């Protein structure tokens, strides 16, 4: 294929527009079939897809400035071709403008009429020479519109952040979200140490550093091969997991020999961490409503050398029977959420979510917590976590749960966190992280202790 990276990037963007799937799912599906992509192709592909999704708001503003056709009347596939071309012109200095324009024109030829091809060619050539001079909305008169273009975020989200944080902190948050994050992994201490893992990664990754708060974390950039192809990964020495997600399990503080439930286990990132903190001793139930995810989780536990995990299929919209499933010393509910705390890794969510979604997540999160309550042993704990820092999904959920379940209280002084990490716990007992404050994903976590 003459231009495999750009054509595949276009396919991914078009698929995201058409299907209600996450970027991770689309990437897995498309790249699993793209066997002819070279490492160089994959590097360019990732830069294009993530770059267009991060900067789509600004790209669309500039396209709209030069287009005689309104954005909402441009064919979505043609609009993605324009975004890809313009992103290369504005952000990828190593790609000549002529190459960015010409490859976009070639893609247009395969999907559009000749007059549309001329339109793509003319718009990109005009934009290449003049995008620096495109006026943006005035920050003083209309900060929401100005930030929406300059920082490339939806206006509804910026309104919320400006109301809560003010202009300066909102700008810092936007900038942090738009920064390419490192790959962060968690050492599997059942098999190795953080120091040994870092030693094994020397020479095959760049800028390798230990995480600041999580004792087993390591961050790095630009691995010479995909993570699953690394020898240390194949040997089960680590799992990919952001530092904020690692703190969730530290707050849960599972101990060897206990009974623990990972209630929304997914692919097993936190399941693996729980098991290693339990030193692979005890009973750990991994619950999810997706059988395929649980099959992949079982494979992941095998790679990590973990033997205490029992997968269980259940839809948490329905109550669980303690007589069938048992009761637990500790339960982790890493609840489905908006994902607004992980936009730097999943920029597609910026353009898929709307404010009403938050109310829907809120109701489901409360329902899931309610269905967990009767599975917690007396003196046991229920940890609620979401990768979102929006109030509807955070303290509003906890307050609703505590109003209904009087036998639970917030554990204000969690013992599982390292001393310095306890500084991240606020006066309400909530562990909250932000990309711009802590250089990690945005998470909200609360530890609820059953007192009777």
N, C-alpha and C positions, 0 to 999 in steps of 0.2 A: 504494500500500500504506500502510495507516494506521500501521504500526509496522515498517517495513522493517528497521531496524537490529537490533531485538531478535529478530525472527523469523529473520533471517539468522544472527545469533550463535548462536541455538539450533540451527539447521541445521548449522553448523560444529562445534559441540560434539558433537552427536549423530553426525556423520560420523566425528569422531575416535574416538569410542567404538566404532564398528562396523567401521572399516577400519584396516588397518595402514599408515597414511599419515602423513607428517609434517604439521605445522601449515602450513608453507609451501606444500606441495602442495595441501592442502585449501583454503587461502585462495585460491590461484591458480585452482583449479577453480571454486569457488563465486563468487568476486568477478568472475571473467571472464564469468559469466552474469548477474550482478546489475547490469544496465545502468541500473536506475532508482534506484539508491542515490545520494543527494546527498553532497557533501563532508561535511556535518554528520552524515549517516547513517553514513558510513565512519569518521568520528572516534569516534562512539559505539560502533560495531561493534567497532573495534579495542580500545577501552577495556574493553568487556564480555568479549570472548574472552580477551584476554591477562590481564585481571584475574581472571577466574574460574579460569584455569589456574594463575596464580601463587598464588592464595590458596585453592585447592580444599581443602587439608587443614584449614584453619581453618574454612572455610565448612561442610564436612561435619561437623566436631565440633559446631558450633552447631546445625546442622539436626538432628543426632542427639540433641542435648539436648532439643529441643522436639518431636521426633517420637515418637509412640507406636509407629510402624512402624520396625523396624530398617533402617538404611541399605541393607543388602544385599537387602532385600525391596522397596525402593521402585523402581518402574519407572525405568530409566535416563533416559528422556526427561523424566519428571516431576522426577527429581532434578536434571537440568540446568536446568529451569525454576526450581526452588527456589534453586539456586546463583546464577542470573542475578538473581533478585529480591533475594536476600540481599546479593549483592555491591553492588548499587546502593544498598541501604539503608545499608550499612556504609562504603562508599568513595566514592560519587558524591554529594557534598553538594549539587550543583546540581539534582539530581533529587528532587522531593518524595517522601516515603515513600508517599504515596497513589498516585502515578504508578507507582512501582516495584511496588507490590502489585497494582494494578489491571491493569497490562499483563501481569504474570505470570499472573494469573487468566484473562485473555483467551487467553493462549497455552495454558493448561491446558484450557480449554473445547474447543479444536480437536483435542486428542489424548486426552482422558481422560473418564471417567464423571463425572456430577454430584457424587458423594460425594468423588471425588478433587479436583475443583475446590474444594469446600468445605474440604478438607484443606489445599490449597495456600494458600488465603485465610487460614485460621485460623492456620496455622503462621507465615506471613510477618508477619501482624499482631502475633502474640505475640512473635516474634523482634525486630520493629522496636522494641518498647518495652522489651525485657528482655535483648537480647544483651550489653549491657555487663556484666551481672551473672552471665554464664555462667562457672562455675569451670573453670580449665584444670588440667592435671596439675601436680603439685608439682615445681619445678625441682630441688630438693635431693634428693628421693626418687627421681625418675625423669626425669633430664634428656632422655633420648631422646624419651619421650612428650611432655614439656613443649615441647621444641623442635619436634616434629612438628606440634603444634597452633599454637603461637605463630608459628613461622616458615613453616609450611606446606611441609614436606618429608617424603618417605617415611622411615620409621624405619630401614630397612636402610642408606640412604645416610648418615643422621645418625650411626649407630653407627660407620661407617667414619671419618667426618670427626672425630668426637670422639676416637677412638683416635689419629688422626694429628696433629691440631691442638690438641686441648684445647677447653674450653668457650668461652673468650673469642674465640679466632680462628674457631671454627665459627660463632658468632653473627655475627661480622663478615662472614664469607663468605656466610652465608644472607641477611643484609641487603643485601649488594651484588648478589646474584643477584636479589633481589626488587625492586631499583630499576630503573625504566624507563631503558634505556640510550639514549645518543644515536644518531643515524644517523651512521655514520662512513664516509667515502668516501676513495678514493685518487686523487689527481690523475694524469691521463694525461699524463705529461711529454713524450710524443711530440707533443702538440698545444698544451699550455699550461703554465703554472707554478702552483704552489700559491697564490702571492699573487694572480695573475690570477683563479684559480678562486674564491677567497674574495671577491674583489671582485664577481664575477658573481653570487654568492649573497646579497650584501647586500640586505636588504629583502624577501627571499622565504623566509628561514629565520630562526630565533631562536638566540641563544647560539652563534654560530659561532666556533670556536677551532681553531688548528692542533693536531695530535696532538703529544704530548710526545716520543715516541721515534721514530716513523716519519717520515721527512723529507718525505713527500708526502701525508700524511694530513690530513683536515679533519673535524671533528665538529660537528654542529648538531642542533637540535630543531625540531619543528613547521613543516615546510615548508608553504607556502600551497597547494601542489598536490602530487599524487603524484610521486615522484622521476622515473619514466619520462616525465612530461609536462614536466619542466624543460628549458628551451632548452639549458642547458649539458650536460645528460645526452644530449639528442638529438644534440648536436654532438660527442659522444664525449670530453668533457673529464674525465670521471671514471668510476670504477666504485665501487659500494657494496662496502666491505670493511672489516671491523673492524681496528683497529690491530694486534692480535696476529697476525692472518693476514698483514698486511703484513710483519711481522718475519720470517716464515718465508722469504719470497723473498729478503729481505736476507741471511739466513743462507746461502741457496743461492748467492747472489752470481754470477748468470749474467753472462757478458761478451759483447760484440758478436763475432760470427763463430763462436761455439762451437756445438756440437751439444748440445741439451738435451731431456730427456724430462719432461713433466708426466704422471705415470703414472696418476693418478686425477683427470683434468682437470675432470670435472663440467661446470658451466656456464661455466667459464673465468675465474673471479676471479683465481686465481694465474697462470693462463696469460697473461692480459693484463699482469700485473705483470712476469712473466719477460720477455715480449717488449719491454716498454718499457725494462727494464734492459739488454737486448741491443741497444737502439736500433734495433730492427726489422731486425737484421742477423744472419744465421746460420741454423741449422736447428732449429726447435722442433716437436717431435712432441707432440700432445695425445691421450692415450690414455684411453679409457673403454669400458665394456661396454654403454652405452646410446646407441643411434644417435640418438634424439631429442635427448638432451643435446648430442651433438656437432653436430647441426644448429643448435641454439640457440647453441652456442659459436662456430660459424663466423659466424653473424649478429652476434654480439657483437664478434668480432675486426674485422669490417667496420666496425662503428660506431666502433671505436677507431682505425681507420686502420692496422691491423696486417696484414701480408701474409706473414709467415714461418711461420705455423702450419700444420702438416699433421695433420689429424685421423686417428685410427686406432682401429678398433674391436677390442677384445680383452678377454677375461675374465681378470683377473689371478690367478684360482685356477689357471690353467694356465700353464706356463712359456712364455717368449718365446724366439724363435730369433734370436740376434744376426746370423746370416747374412741373415735377412730384414729385420729392423728396424734393424740397425746397432748400433754402440756409441756411448756418449755421454760427453761431458766432465762433465756434471752431470745428475743425475736427482732429481726431487722426487716422493716418495711421500707424498701427503697422504691417509693411509689412512682407510678407513671405520672409525668408532669409535662409542662410546656417546654422544658429544656432551655429556657431563656438564660440559664447560667452557663451553658456550654456552647454559646453561639460562636466563640472563636474556633471551636472544632467542628461545629455543625452550622455553618452560615446559611444553609438553605432554610433553616427554621425561621429566620428573620422575615422571609417573604411568604411563609405558609400560615403563620399564626395570626390570629386577630384577638382583640380584647375579650370578646365573648367566650373564647376558648378557656380563659382562666377560670371563669365560673364553672364550666363543665369539669375541668380538672379538680377544682375545689370540692365539688360534690362527690366525685369518685374517690378522692383521697380520704375524705371523712368516712365514706362507706367502707373502704378497705381497712382503715384503722378500727372502726367499730367491729368488723369481723375478726380482727386479731385479738381483741380484748380478753375474751374468755379462754384463750390459749396460753396466757401468761400465768406462770405459777405465782403464788404469794411471795413477795420480795423479789420477784423477777423484774426484768426490764423490757420495754418495747421501745425500740429506736425508730423514729420516723425521719426519713431523709428524702430530699428532692434536689435535683440539679436546677433549681430555680431560686431566685431571690425576690420574687414577687409576693407581696403581702397575702394575697388570696390563697396562695399555696403554702404559706409559711405559718406565721403565728395565728392567722385566722383559722387554719385547720386544727392547730393544737388547742386553741381556746374552745372550739366547738366540741372537740373530743373530751376535754376535761370537764366541760359543763355537763356532759352526759354520763361520764364514767368517773364517779367520785372516788373510786378506790385507787386512782392513779394521780401522781403528782410529778412535776418536772424535777429531775435530778439536777440540782444546781451546781453540784461539786463533783463532776465525773472523775473517777479515779484512773480510767484507762488512758487518758491523754498525757503525753509528756508535759513536763512543767511549763515549757515555753508555749506549747500549743494551747494550754488552758487560757492563755491571754486572748485567744480568739473567741472564747465563750463570753457572751454579753451578760448583762445583769439579769436578764430573764431566763438565763440558762441555755440559750440557743447558741449553737456553733454555726457561725455564718462566715463564708469566705467570698471574696470578690476578685475578679481578674486584675483590676487596677490597684487594689490594696495589698493583695497577697500573692500575686503572680501565679494564680491557680484558678481552676474553674469556680464558678459561682454555685455554692451549695448552701442549703439550710438543713441542719440536723438538730433534733431534740431527743433527749433521753427521758422516757416516761417510766417511772418506777411504780410498781404495784405495791401499795402499802398494806393491803389486807385481802 
